[in-house]
Amino acid sequence: METASILIWLAAALAVSEGLALIPALKSNSLFQVIFFCLKAIYNGIKTKEV
């Protein structure tokens, strides 16, 4: 149950990040890019472990 809720939160955060990435001003922000890539890496890592 713990991992399921974590996955849901990560998926939601990733969806929000990808939505915000459409805004050029935020896309040029290096801090935002670091957070986005960290989220994506963590999400992909957990997704591959689950499968």
Phi, psi and omega in degrees: 000321178303308184296326180296316180292323178296317179299318180297315180296319179294319179297318179295315180296320180294319179298317178296317180298316180293326177294317180290333181295343178287342180272114185305322182298319180284329182294330181277352180282117184295323179297318178299318180296320179298313179298317181298313181292325176296313178301315182295318180296315179296315181298313180295323179296316179291321181298318180289328177292322181295322181279000000 
